[in-house]
Amino acid sequence: VSHGAIQFTAYEELRKTIVDLKSKGSVTQHQNPDQLLVS
């Protein structure tokens, strides 16, 4: 498994977690999950 694949998997897991938090009414609800990771 390449290092890039590991990074991609970790990114996807983090993104899913943020989306899950959003769906629960998090204070970040108005933001795009991808924008949160960049900031």
N, C-alpha and C positions, 0 to 999 in steps of 0.2 A: 504494500500500500504506500503510495507516494505521500509526501508531506502535504502537498496541495490538497489531496483528497481528505486528509485529516482536518485541515483548516476549513475546507468546504463543509464537512459534516458538522464541525463545531459551530460554524456560522449558522447553518440551517437549524440546529438545535436551539441556539440562542434566539434566532428569529421567531421560531415557533413558541418559545417561552414568552417573548414579548407580545406576540399576537394573542396568546392565551390570557396574559394579564390584561390586555386591552379589552378582551371580550368579557372580562369580569368587572369592567367599569373602572379601570385604573385611571389615575390622573393624567396619564399619557394618551388617553383615548383619542384625542384630536390629532395625534402625530402618526406619521407613517413609520412602521417598525424599522425600515431601512434607514431612515433619517436619524433615528435614535442611535443606531450603531455607528454612523459616521461622526456624529457630534462628540 
